[in-house]
Amino acid sequence: MAPGRRDVCRGPGAVGTCATAQVALCKATAGHRQLVLQLGGSGDSPRLREERCRRSAEACELSMGLRRVLLAGLRQAPASPLERQELERLWVLFLSTLELFLQDLYRAQHLCQLFSMQGGVAPLCTGLVCWGLPSRRGGRPSQPPTTQCLEEEIEQMRAMLAEMESGANIPPWTVEATETTQPAERSSTRERMAWGGPCAGHCCGVL
């Protein structure tokens, strides 16, 4: 870790606020990913899908707030070069988090279409002809509310990513990935926070 970086991350300014929000966003997206992985499985249920929507909304809300603070911090004159480096580092981490979150949304959309709670499991295309009676419901089946909700979430994330990429000129290749090594015996949450604070763990530094 660079000298003084821990103090910058813990400070009350824009960097400290963004670092805390980034940790909260990572927790929200990780919880959302765990719910997505259960879609279509034995633990799938309407309650699980409602919880996924809630976690997704939480992640979207955190993303909008973090984007606003990061953009404001990057557009104004930084207090020090180190603060500017930390804001750029957090910006790249934020972009990576949103890209992974968008992938999870696409995965959730696919699984919700394949395993619909309204009509059971969607039939797989095997090439076999069904000799049963034709359905009395004409036209294509209506989309479940979950699928429509996911489409809106995906479009919102795609628009946010496009706006972020054009809002700040920070090439991702200017940030070098690093990893903070922590002692093996420090396993508790409090000790991990004391070791590196909100910026501990997998990090990156500006080249």
C-alpha positions as CSV (number, residue, x, y, z in Angstrom):
1,M,0.0,0.0,0.0
2,A,1.3,3.4,-0.9
3,P,2.3,5.7,2.0
4,G,-0.7,7.8,3.1
5,R,-3.2,5.9,1.1
6,R,-4.9,4.4,4.1
7,D,-5.5,7.8,5.6
8,V,-6.9,9.1,2.3
9,C,-9.4,6.2,2.1
10,R,-10.5,6.8,5.6
11,G,-10.8,10.5,5.3
12,P,-14.2,12.4,5.4
13,G,-13.8,13.7,1.9
14,A,-14.9,12.4,-1.4
15,V,-12.4,9.5,-1.4
16,G,-13.5,8.3,2.0
17,T,-17.2,8.5,1.0
18,C,-16.6,6.7,-2.3
19,A,-14.5,4.0,-0.7
20,T,-17.3,3.3,1.8
21,A,-19.9,3.3,-0.9
22,Q,-17.8,1.0,-3.0
23,V,-17.7,-1.6,-0.2
24,A,-21.4,-1.3,0.3
25,L,-22.0,-1.8,-3.5
26,C,-19.7,-4.9,-3.6
27,K,-21.7,-6.4,-0.7
28,A,-25.0,-5.6,-2.5
29,T,-23.9,-7.1,-5.8
30,A,-22.4,-10.1,-4.1
31,G,-25.7,-10.8,-2.3
32,H,-27.6,-10.3,-5.6
33,R,-25.2,-12.8,-7.3
34,Q,-25.9,-15.5,-4.7
35,L,-29.7,-15.1,-5.3
36,V,-29.2,-15.3,-9.1
37,L,-27.3,-18.6,-8.7
38,Q,-30.4,-20.1,-7.0
39,L,-32.8,-19.3,-9.8
40,G,-34.2,-22.4,-11.3
41,G,-32.9,-24.6,-8.4
42,S,-34.6,-26.3,-5.6
43,G,-34.5,-23.1,-3.5
44,D,-36.2,-21.0,-6.2
45,S,-39.5,-19.4,-5.1
46,P,-41.4,-16.1,-5.6
47,R,-40.0,-14.9,-2.3
48,L,-36.4,-15.4,-3.6
49,R,-37.2,-13.5,-6.8
50,E,-38.7,-10.7,-4.8
51,E,-35.5,-10.6,-2.7
52,R,-33.4,-10.5,-5.9
53,C,-35.4,-7.5,-7.1
54,R,-34.9,-5.8,-3.8
55,R,-31.1,-6.4,-3.8
56,S,-30.9,-5.3,-7.4
57,A,-32.8,-2.0,-6.5
58,E,-30.4,-1.5,-3.6
59,A,-27.4,-2.0,-5.9
60,C,-28.8,0.4,-8.5
61,E,-29.4,3.1,-5.8
62,L,-25.9,2.7,-4.5
63,S,-24.5,2.9,-8.0
64,M,-26.3,6.2,-8.8
65,G,-25.1,7.8,-5.6
66,L,-21.5,6.6,-6.1
67,R,-21.5,7.7,-9.7
68,R,-22.6,11.2,-8.7
69,V,-19.9,11.6,-6.0
70,L,-17.2,10.1,-8.2
71,L,-18.0,12.4,-11.1
72,A,-18.1,15.4,-8.9
73,G,-14.7,14.5,-7.3
74,L,-13.1,13.8,-10.7
75,R,-14.3,17.0,-12.3
76,Q,-13.1,19.4,-9.6
77,A,-9.5,20.1,-8.6
78,P,-8.2,17.4,-6.2
79,A,-6.7,18.4,-2.8
80,S,-3.6,16.3,-3.6
81,P,-2.3,14.0,-6.4
82,L,-2.8,11.1,-4.1
83,E,-6.5,11.9,-3.8
84,R,-6.8,12.1,-7.6
85,Q,-5.1,8.7,-7.9
86,E,-7.6,7.2,-5.4
87,L,-10.6,8.6,-7.2
88,E,-9.4,7.2,-10.5
89,R,-8.7,3.8,-8.8
90,L,-12.2,3.8,-7.3
91,W,-13.6,4.8,-10.7
92,V,-12.1,1.8,-12.4
93,L,-13.2,-0.5,-9.6
94,F,-16.7,0.9,-9.9
95,L,-16.8,0.3,-13.6
96,S,-15.7,-3.3,-13.1
97,T,-18.4,-3.8,-10.4
98,L,-21.1,-2.6,-12.7
99,E,-20.0,-4.7,-15.6
100,L,-20.1,-7.8,-13.3
101,F,-23.5,-6.7,-12.0
102,L,-24.8,-6.3,-15.6
103,Q,-23.6,-9.9,-16.4
104,D,-25.6,-11.2,-13.4
105,L,-28.7,-9.3,-14.6
106,Y,-28.4,-11.0,-18.0
107,R,-28.0,-14.4,-16.3
108,A,-31.0,-13.7,-14.1
109,Q,-33.1,-12.7,-17.2
110,H,-32.1,-15.9,-18.9
111,L,-32.9,-18.1,-15.9
112,C,-36.2,-16.4,-15.2
113,Q,-37.3,-16.9,-18.9
114,L,-36.2,-20.5,-18.7
115,F,-37.8,-21.2,-15.3
116,S,-41.0,-19.1,-15.2
117,M,-42.9,-19.1,-11.9
118,Q,-46.2,-18.7,-13.7
119,G,-45.9,-21.5,-16.2
120,G,-43.3,-23.8,-14.7
121,V,-40.2,-24.7,-16.7
122,A,-40.1,-23.4,-20.2
123,P,-40.1,-26.4,-22.7
124,L,-36.8,-27.1,-24.3
125,C,-36.6,-27.2,-28.1
126,T,-35.9,-30.8,-28.8
127,G,-37.2,-31.0,-32.4
128,L,-40.0,-33.4,-31.5
129,V,-43.5,-32.7,-32.6
130,C,-46.2,-32.4,-30.0
131,W,-49.3,-34.4,-30.9
132,G,-51.4,-32.9,-28.1
133,L,-54.4,-30.5,-28.4
134,P,-53.5,-27.0,-29.4
135,S,-53.6,-24.3,-26.8
136,R,-56.8,-22.3,-26.5
137,R,-54.8,-19.2,-25.7
138,G,-54.0,-17.4,-29.0
139,G,-50.9,-15.4,-29.6
140,R,-47.6,-15.4,-27.8
141,P,-47.7,-15.7,-24.0
142,S,-47.4,-12.5,-22.1
143,Q,-44.1,-11.7,-20.4
144,P,-43.9,-12.3,-16.6
145,P,-43.5,-9.2,-14.5
146,T,-40.1,-10.4,-13.4
147,T,-38.8,-10.5,-17.0
148,Q,-40.1,-7.0,-17.7
149,C,-38.5,-5.7,-14.5
150,L,-35.2,-7.3,-15.5
151,E,-35.3,-5.7,-18.9
152,E,-35.7,-2.3,-17.2
153,E,-32.8,-3.0,-14.9
154,I,-30.5,-4.1,-17.7
155,E,-31.3,-1.0,-19.8
156,Q,-30.7,1.2,-16.7
157,M,-27.3,-0.4,-16.1
158,R,-26.3,-0.2,-19.8
159,A,-27.2,3.5,-19.9
160,M,-25.2,4.1,-16.7
161,L,-22.1,2.4,-18.0
162,A,-22.3,4.3,-21.3
163,E,-22.7,7.6,-19.4
164,M,-19.8,6.8,-17.1
165,E,-17.4,5.8,-19.9
166,S,-18.1,9.1,-21.6
167,G,-18.3,11.2,-18.4
168,A,-14.6,10.7,-17.3
169,N,-11.6,10.0,-19.5
170,I,-9.9,7.4,-17.4
171,P,-8.5,4.5,-19.5
172,P,-8.7,1.3,-17.5
173,W,-5.2,0.3,-18.6
174,T,-3.7,3.2,-16.7
175,V,-4.6,1.4,-13.4
176,E,-2.5,-1.4,-12.3
177,A,-4.0,-4.3,-10.3
178,T,-2.4,-5.0,-7.0
179,E,-3.3,-7.1,-4.0
180,T,-2.7,-6.3,-0.3
181,T,-1.3,-9.2,1.6
182,Q,-2.9,-9.6,5.1
183,P,-1.5,-11.8,7.9
184,A,-3.2,-15.2,7.9
185,E,-4.0,-15.0,11.6
186,R,-6.0,-11.9,11.2
187,S,-9.4,-13.4,10.3
188,S,-11.9,-11.4,12.2
189,T,-13.8,-8.6,10.5
190,R,-12.6,-6.0,13.0
191,E,-8.9,-7.0,12.5
192,R,-9.3,-7.0,8.7
193,M,-10.7,-3.5,8.9
194,A,-7.9,-2.4,11.2
195,W,-5.4,-3.8,8.8
196,G,-6.5,-2.1,5.6
197,G,-9.8,-0.4,6.2
198,P,-12.3,-0.2,3.3
199,C,-9.5,-0.3,0.8
200,A,-8.1,-3.6,1.9
201,G,-8.1,-6.7,-0.2
202,H,-8.0,-6.7,-4.0
203,C,-7.0,-3.2,-5.1
204,C,-5.4,-1.4,-7.9
205,G,-3.1,1.5,-8.3
206,V,-2.7,4.2,-10.9
207,L,0.3,3.8,-13.2
